């Protein structure tokens, strides 16, 4: 069933609305409708007073749709206009107060929705707004002769519920700001990595390609005068090109490798979202790319298991460097009791086995889980730039003056 155009326009969330804020967080905007369950008090209030009557039915039939419309507009309307709809709820309640005690629920909703709408006022400002609205309510209730018990009950209710909603929304805003900061950290890290790759490739290829160009140019000039010398220069150019190709392949392997430091940072962000504190030390330097990649993938799988299954509040990652091996220890204080390898643990064992290492699991019930990975290795020194290829001894005398 297709909604009329005018209705669809009114129900489309504005970019700065509360509904749009929920959508950006991956939450359905209509989950706010759960709060409408509190409006059941409108239909229960007559049970504690004069009972149901034709007047109550008529006023409910007229006012409740208006209330629902105002509620939806607070959620989907522009934030700068939301306060108007919240105040309209309160005004609807005060206008009907003499004949319609059930309308007190409209007043409570108006006070609470004032915090959901608007430009996210500070709690002090919101409390002052609640105070002003409740002073108006008390004045109207006293004027029409409402019982004095209701003078106190309604303000207390609005302050209690309003405070709870205020704290919830403040927490949601902080969570959203934290998620944005996490995204910004990832974006900056990716930008820095692209810049590093660009610098490395420039340093690696810039000088080498210049050297190859000079050698080919010299061999062309020497081709008729000294064919043997020209052949020698072309062989040098071929050798330099092969060495450059080998270093490019090595560099690409390093680029493709998953960086342990980046994986640790991602692990901390992931576990923070599930209220797990992660402590870790920086990984050792100089790991071969295939070892670093394998350990990073093992770490990723282990952290995923902790966040999903461990029910832990603390986790720790440690690296131990030995003369001919490296150890990775991952611990948590969760429920433990891991006795059978699942898909994740089996995958980790396969990765470690491919590196020639071993993986052991210690997981007593209610005692947390510890994974210990040990991988043998030969420590590699960082790859030197190819500038040494252009040393004076490699260049011919004709080219040394241009190098």
Wavefront OBJ file of the C-alpha trace (Angstrom):
o trace
v 0.000 0.000 0.000
v 1.461 3.360 -1.097
v 1.103 6.340 1.209
v -0.223 9.605 -0.226
v 2.497 12.007 -1.325
v 1.649 14.622 1.292
v 1.728 12.032 4.086
v 5.004 10.528 2.869
v 6.553 13.999 2.845
v 5.474 14.603 6.443
v 6.809 11.209 7.575
v 10.187 11.521 5.819
v 12.835 12.246 8.499
v 14.511 15.636 8.235
v 18.337 15.521 7.991
v 18.743 16.899 11.517
v 15.853 15.000 13.123
v 16.013 12.457 15.932
v 15.004 9.761 13.423
v 17.869 10.689 11.077
v 20.267 10.508 14.034
v 19.084 6.952 14.742
v 19.374 5.972 11.078
v 22.996 7.140 10.967
v 23.667 4.892 13.961
v 22.166 1.910 12.127
v 19.012 1.928 14.274
v 15.435 1.908 13.025
v 13.805 5.290 13.739
v 10.514 3.609 14.575
v 11.957 1.916 17.656
v 11.108 5.181 19.400
v 7.478 4.100 19.046
v 8.009 1.708 21.973
v 7.648 4.711 24.286
v 4.082 5.092 23.131
v 3.232 2.157 25.394
v 3.213 4.714 28.224
v 0.203 6.300 26.535
v -1.844 3.298 27.714
v -2.359 5.349 30.896
v -4.717 7.518 28.848
v -7.060 4.534 28.581
v -6.523 3.316 32.176
v -6.957 6.620 34.019
v -10.789 6.438 34.121
v -10.512 3.230 36.163
v -9.124 5.290 39.071
v -11.636 8.129 38.831
v -15.074 8.795 37.414
v -15.005 5.856 35.017
v -15.572 5.769 31.307
v -18.173 8.069 29.747
v -19.272 9.424 26.411
v -17.372 12.649 27.087
v -14.181 10.697 27.801
v -14.637 8.668 24.606
v -15.260 11.739 22.463
v -12.291 13.665 23.872
v -10.038 10.626 23.461
v -11.183 10.144 19.871
v -10.421 13.795 19.116
v -7.222 14.308 21.091
v -5.309 11.017 20.814
v -4.751 11.241 17.010
v -3.504 14.811 17.506
v -1.122 13.584 20.195
v 0.177 10.786 17.922
v 0.758 13.266 15.111
v 2.704 15.592 17.409
v 4.762 12.642 18.691
v 5.712 11.595 15.149
v 6.621 15.182 14.245
v 8.970 15.406 17.225
v 10.767 12.303 15.937
v 10.902 13.037 12.188
v 10.694 16.837 12.091
v 13.646 19.238 11.996
v 15.317 19.449 15.380
v 14.974 23.210 15.450
v 11.182 22.801 15.300
v 10.836 19.852 17.684
v 10.279 21.972 20.775
v 7.132 23.403 19.212
v 5.514 19.980 18.929
v 6.564 19.058 22.489
v 5.037 22.259 23.858
v 1.926 21.588 21.765
v 1.506 18.251 23.586
v 1.677 20.039 26.940
v -0.714 22.734 25.731
v -3.170 20.075 24.516
v -3.155 18.575 28.004
v -3.733 21.925 29.759
v -6.570 22.899 27.401
v -8.437 19.672 28.169
v -7.452 19.445 31.831
v -10.793 20.614 33.255
v -12.783 17.875 31.437
v -10.165 15.241 30.610
v -7.846 13.981 33.418
v -6.432 11.342 31.046
v -4.795 14.226 29.188
v -2.183 14.492 31.964
v -0.273 11.850 30.013
v 0.019 14.341 27.146
v 1.661 16.783 29.526
v 4.191 14.176 30.724
v 5.005 13.257 27.126
v 5.444 16.928 26.227
v 7.923 17.471 29.068
v 9.931 14.367 28.146
v 9.888 14.946 24.380
v 11.236 18.426 24.928
v 14.586 16.722 25.624
v 14.330 14.432 22.592
v 13.722 17.441 20.353
v 15.530 20.758 20.263
v 19.250 21.466 20.029
v 20.319 19.089 22.830
v 20.228 21.606 25.709
v 22.399 21.145 28.766
v 20.708 19.438 31.686
v 20.504 22.675 33.694
v 18.696 24.400 30.817
v 16.375 21.435 30.407
v 15.629 21.382 34.153
v 14.728 25.081 34.039
v 12.383 24.412 31.114
v 10.721 21.592 33.058
v 10.354 23.893 36.078
v 8.663 26.589 33.994
v 6.256 24.095 32.373
v 5.332 22.551 35.716
v 4.714 25.947 37.306
v 2.211 26.624 34.544
v 0.638 23.215 35.137
v 0.321 23.763 38.900
v -1.262 27.178 38.311
v -3.840 25.722 35.897
v -4.544 22.700 38.126
v -5.069 24.975 41.171
v -7.313 27.304 39.173
v -9.662 24.537 38.026
v -9.663 22.882 41.462
v -7.593 19.732 40.890
v -6.632 17.745 44.045
v -3.426 19.008 45.640
v -1.902 15.500 45.411
v -1.782 15.894 41.619
v 0.062 19.197 42.017
v 3.036 17.212 43.344
v 2.671 13.879 41.518
v 2.847 15.218 37.947
v 5.948 17.465 38.441
v 7.801 14.636 40.204
v 6.908 12.242 37.374
v 8.097 14.650 34.673
v 11.390 15.335 36.482
v 12.134 11.637 37.092
v 11.308 10.459 33.563
v 12.893 13.539 31.997
v 16.127 12.984 33.914
v 16.282 9.332 32.808
v 15.714 10.279 29.171
v 18.294 13.073 29.456
v 20.954 10.644 30.703
v 20.093 8.101 27.990
v 20.397 10.646 25.192
v 23.617 12.077 26.592
v 25.061 8.553 26.606
v 23.885 7.952 23.031
v 25.512 11.176 21.875
v 28.805 10.219 23.521
v 28.664 6.783 21.894
v 28.024 8.388 18.528
v 30.928 10.795 19.032
v 33.183 7.872 20.015
v 32.167 5.947 16.893
v 32.967 8.999 14.762
v 36.380 9.330 16.416
v 37.062 5.637 15.722
v 36.141 6.136 12.074
v 38.404 9.184 11.912
v 41.301 7.222 13.411
v 40.834 4.484 10.799
v 40.634 7.057 8.004
v 43.791 8.835 9.143
v 45.600 5.512 9.503
v 44.608 4.520 5.971
v 45.724 7.915 4.639
v 49.069 7.649 6.422
v 49.558 4.131 5.035
v 48.860 5.300 1.486
v 51.362 8.127 1.905
v 53.963 5.708 3.264
v 53.445 3.334 0.333
v 53.790 6.245 -2.088
v 57.047 7.402 -0.478
v 58.460 3.861 -0.421
v 57.658 3.259 -4.072
v 59.089 6.653 -5.032
v 62.315 5.942 -3.134
v 62.472 2.434 -4.564
v 61.770 3.175 -8.218
v 62.668 6.815 -8.784
v 66.461 6.458 -8.731
v 66.409 2.995 -10.339
v 64.347 4.048 -13.348
v 66.569 7.097 -13.836
v 69.616 4.841 -13.785
v 68.076 2.426 -16.317
v 67.154 5.362 -18.577
v 70.711 6.711 -18.499
v 72.224 3.320 -19.248
v 69.887 2.687 -22.193
v 70.543 6.173 -23.534
v 74.304 5.589 -23.290
v 74.052 2.182 -24.954
v 72.159 3.781 -27.852
v 74.899 6.349 -28.319
v 77.621 3.664 -28.133
v 75.804 1.191 -30.394
v 77.732 2.074 -33.599
v 81.034 3.276 -32.093
v 81.554 0.524 -29.514
v 79.048 -2.340 -29.821
v 80.724 -4.342 -27.030
v 80.479 -1.419 -24.621
v 76.861 -0.809 -25.637
v 76.062 -4.474 -24.964
v 77.687 -4.191 -21.531
v 75.571 -1.139 -20.671
v 72.393 -2.934 -21.761
v 73.325 -5.927 -19.599
v 73.827 -3.562 -16.653
v 70.423 -2.030 -17.319
v 68.869 -5.509 -17.420
v 70.530 -6.465 -14.127
v 69.396 -3.267 -12.427
v 65.834 -3.824 -13.720
v 65.795 -7.388 -12.352
v 67.022 -6.190 -8.951
v 64.376 -3.477 -8.943
v 61.696 -6.042 -9.819
v 62.813 -8.262 -6.929
v 62.632 -5.355 -4.491
v 59.219 -4.269 -5.803
v 57.915 -7.793 -5.221
v 59.353 -7.748 -1.713
v 57.802 -4.356 -1.027
v 54.401 -5.477 -2.341
v 54.568 -8.526 -0.080
v 55.133 -6.211 2.871
v 52.273 -3.964 1.782
v 49.899 -6.910 1.484
v 50.909 -8.216 4.901
v 48.540 -7.379 7.730
v 50.284 -5.020 10.111
v 50.268 -6.306 13.699
v 50.245 -2.831 15.204
v 47.185 -1.874 13.144
v 45.479 -5.155 14.061
v 46.086 -4.496 17.760
v 44.531 -1.034 17.449
v 41.501 -2.505 15.657
v 41.223 -5.191 18.345
v 41.126 -2.569 21.074
v 38.363 -0.654 19.271
v 36.342 -3.837 18.758
v 36.595 -4.979 22.371
v 35.786 -1.515 23.719
v 32.421 -1.720 21.968
v 31.652 -4.873 24.011
v 32.943 -3.384 27.300
v 36.133 -5.481 27.337
v 39.357 -3.754 28.405
v 42.337 -4.811 26.276
v 45.926 -4.359 27.444
v 48.733 -5.065 25.012
v 52.412 -4.448 24.403
v 53.806 -3.363 21.015
v 54.792 -6.248 18.714
v 58.480 -7.016 18.079
v 60.139 -5.395 15.072
v 61.659 -7.178 12.090
v 59.185 -10.027 11.791
v 59.125 -11.681 8.361
v 56.006 -10.534 6.442
v 54.483 -14.012 6.284
v 54.881 -14.461 10.060
v 53.451 -11.031 10.841
v 50.511 -11.666 8.533
v 49.813 -15.062 10.100
v 50.003 -13.757 13.680
v 47.764 -10.802 12.810
v 45.078 -13.119 11.421
v 45.325 -15.372 14.499
v 44.978 -12.290 16.701
v 41.933 -11.119 14.732
v 40.161 -14.464 15.100
v 40.989 -14.707 18.810
v 39.688 -11.200 19.517
v 36.498 -11.963 17.579
v 35.954 -15.037 19.763
v 36.492 -12.984 22.923
v 33.967 -10.339 21.862
v 31.325 -12.912 20.856
v 31.663 -15.813 23.272
v 34.021 -15.228 26.206
v 31.814 -12.926 28.339
v 35.034 -11.349 29.575
v 35.722 -7.888 30.970
v 39.513 -7.923 30.522
v 41.889 -9.282 27.890
v 45.650 -9.142 27.390
v 47.985 -9.633 24.424
v 51.705 -10.245 24.927
v 54.630 -10.884 22.583
v 57.848 -12.616 23.647
v 60.890 -12.472 21.369
v 63.313 -15.351 21.524
v 66.526 -16.034 19.607
v 64.847 -18.205 16.990
v 61.119 -17.866 17.677
v 58.358 -15.470 18.651
v 55.514 -16.153 21.083
v 52.043 -14.611 21.055
v 49.951 -15.004 24.221
v 46.269 -13.953 24.280
v 44.372 -14.164 27.585
v 40.923 -13.236 28.828
v 39.079 -13.575 32.147
v 35.865 -14.900 30.626
v 33.892 -18.053 31.239
v 36.485 -20.435 29.717
v 35.512 -24.059 29.270
v 36.767 -24.357 25.675
v 37.298 -28.091 25.188
v 36.522 -28.634 21.489
v 37.968 -26.732 18.549
v 35.347 -24.762 16.687
v 35.769 -23.283 13.231
v 37.676 -20.277 14.539
v 40.146 -22.274 16.648
v 40.659 -24.820 13.877
v 41.443 -22.016 11.446
v 43.986 -20.565 13.861
v 45.671 -23.950 14.246
v 45.917 -24.294 10.472
v 47.522 -20.869 10.108
v 50.035 -21.533 12.868
v 50.816 -24.988 11.465
v 51.490 -23.455 8.043
v 54.145 -21.274 9.708
v 55.734 -24.331 11.306
v 54.577 -23.284 14.768
v 52.353 -24.595 17.538
v 49.208 -23.386 19.320
v 48.108 -24.470 22.789
v 44.834 -23.649 24.573
v 44.344 -23.449 28.329
v 40.687 -22.861 29.157
v 39.469 -24.079 32.581
v 35.764 -23.579 33.184
v 35.064 -20.156 34.772
v 38.806 -19.489 34.633
v 39.221 -17.628 31.360
v 41.065 -18.742 28.237
v 44.709 -18.467 27.232
v 46.052 -19.047 23.719
v 49.821 -19.514 23.352
v 51.255 -19.382 19.827
v 54.921 -20.116 19.173
v 56.376 -19.649 15.674
v 60.003 -20.332 14.683
v 61.634 -17.721 12.502
v 64.785 -16.155 11.130
v 64.950 -12.479 12.022
v 65.110 -10.204 8.996
v 66.802 -6.847 8.869
v 64.805 -4.039 7.252
v 65.224 -3.973 3.476
v 67.792 -1.408 2.323
v 66.806 1.078 -0.382
v 68.086 0.426 -3.883
v 70.174 3.574 -3.908
v 73.279 1.435 -3.453
v 72.740 0.140 -6.985
v 73.618 3.577 -8.224
v 76.999 3.638 -6.490
v 79.887 5.127 -8.453
v 81.364 1.711 -9.117
v 78.252 0.632 -11.047
v 77.976 3.704 -13.262
v 80.200 4.072 -16.277
v 82.574 6.978 -16.403
v 80.449 8.695 -19.053
v 77.431 8.706 -16.736
v 79.081 9.415 -13.359
v 79.098 13.095 -14.068
v 75.293 13.069 -14.461
v 74.462 10.870 -11.430
l 1 2 3 4 5 6 7 8 9 10 11 12 13 14 15 16 17 18 19 20 21 22 23 24 25 26 27 28 29 30 31 32 33 34 35 36 37 38 39 40 41 42 43 44 45 46 47 48 49 50 51 52 53 54 55 56 57 58 59 60 61 62 63 64 65 66 67 68 69 70 71 72 73 74 75 76 77 78 79 80 81 82 83 84 85 86 87 88 89 90 91 92 93 94 95 96 97 98 99 100 101 102 103 104 105 106 107 108 109 110 111 112 113 114 115 116 117 118 119 120 121 122 123 124 125 126 127 128 129 130 131 132 133 134 135 136 137 138 139 140 141 142 143 144 145 146 147 148 149 150 151 152 153 154 155 156 157 158 159 160 161 162 163 164 165 166 167 168 169 170 171 172 173 174 175 176 177 178 179 180 181 182 183 184 185 186 187 188 189 190 191 192 193 194 195 196 197 198 199 200 201 202 203 204 205 206 207 208 209 210 211 212 213 214 215 216 217 218 219 220 221 222 223 224 225 226 227 228 229 230 231 232 233 234 235 236 237 238 239 240 241 242 243 244 245 246 247 248 249 250 251 252 253 254 255 256 257 258 259 260 261 262 263 264 265 266 267 268 269 270 271 272 273 274 275 276 277 278 279 280 281 282 283 284 285 286 287 288 289 290 291 292 293 294 295 296 297 298 299 300 301 302 303 304 305 306 307 308 309 310 311 312 313 314 315 316 317 318 319 320 321 322 323 324 325 326 327 328 329 330 331 332 333 334 335 336 337 338 339 340 341 342 343 344 345 346 347 348 349 350 351 352 353 354 355 356 357 358 359 360 361 362 363 364 365 366 367 368 369 370 371 372 373 374 375 376 377 378 379 380 381 382 383 384 385 386 387 388 389 390 391 392 393 394 395 396 397 398 399 400 401 402 403
